[in-house]
Amino acid sequence: MKKIAIYMYMLAVKIIGFLASLLPVQQKVVFLVSFEENPTAIIKQMKLANVTPKTIVFYDPRVDVSKLSLDFIKVKPKTLQQFIPLMFHLNTAKVVVTDNYFVELAGLKLRNGVNCIQVWHANGALKKFGWEDKAAQKRSDRDKKRFQEVYKRFTKVLVGSDEMAAIFQKSFLLDESNMLKLGVPRTDYFFKEVQLQENYQWSYEHLHLTNRIKLLYAPTFRDNELGMAKLHLDIAEMKQALGNEYQLILKLHPSISNDLEKLDDDFVIYVDKETPIETLLPVVDILITDYSSIPFEFALLQKPMIFFTYDLTEYDNARGLSDGFLETIPGPHVFTTTELIEVIQTNTFDLEKVRFFAEKWNKYSDGFSSERFVAFLKEQLEK
């Protein structure tokens, strides 16, 4: 039944996309949004630079788009009810900006002068995706064909480093000429002291933090845990060992549908998964994560991080970790809560390795990435 539904939907994508492509291209921009950070940074800069063509934003309903309510923008949820408007606008826009894999792009006809720019939702990768994802290689030939139909629509892919450019080329089967080395807009925030300080104050006030050392646990999602929230840290053990000096902030990945059951405990601070993680980072002293992309931004703050890789082999076998994962990460990796506590208590972190990691993976991200991207966008609209 699921295969039939996918087949019928893709048939509709192709038919409606073809019919919409018979209409003339308009001087407008379409955004496909699954995470708010990059699109928000770009759209704010469009307003500042007075680059304000007709712009339509189709967003995942889980995304907070309140910051995108500007006078030149129409915001529409990406739902089945909006399918025909989506296909119409996709095929009549001069520029399409997407931050993820959207299957509807398979129905986009790239006419002369039209660009589809992938701005991705992360500026680095510790796990494999696209064609590099081991799970993708196990899919049917029809699925693989659908993946590639989407990937080949990307005329440009925005990157913040040469390392990420190489990953995109392998993940999407693209060439160096498809890489747009302008930096990642979401990283501009980490170069703005005023915004960092504002979010520092916000975190203290809204999360009721104390003067204890702040630990943030922000794991990535697991495919088999998307429908449930499951915590692999032993909170009781951590509280007993660290409760007097530390406070633990928990932040789940936004893709997980359910939240954690909250305990009334001043050691643990629960943050709604919809809260942008960048809001929290200024107040964090030590990041605890795993295969998430957040270390690439957090490293810009030059603070220590620990990688809680309790399922390292299992995750690598299922999804695939980046080549040389253990040599790449800028901090110690542990398998158990006991090991995690020991690393925190000994406080032996190599911040020089963190700085090198930040420079390497943010080579083109210097606080002005949004400005360069919007300048590029303007050029494409004027062609």
Protein Blocks (a to p, Z undefined) as FASTA:
>chain_A
ZZmmmmmmmmmmmmmmmmmmmpccddddddddfbfklmmmmmmmmmmnopacdddddddf
kbccklmmcfkbccddddfklmmmmmmmmmmcfbdcdfbdcfklmmpccdehiacddebj
bfbdfbdehjllmklmmmcfklmmmmmmmmmmpmbdcdfbfklmmmmmmmnopafklpcc
ebjfklmmmmmmklmmmmmmmmmmmnopafbdcddddddddfklmmpccdfbdfklmmmm
mmmmpccdddddfklmbdcdddddfkbccddfklcfklmmmmpmbdcdfkbmklmmmmmn
opacddddfklmmmmmmnopaehklmmpgcdcdfbfklmmmmmmnopacfklmmmmmmmm
mmmggoimmmmmmmmmmmmmmZZ
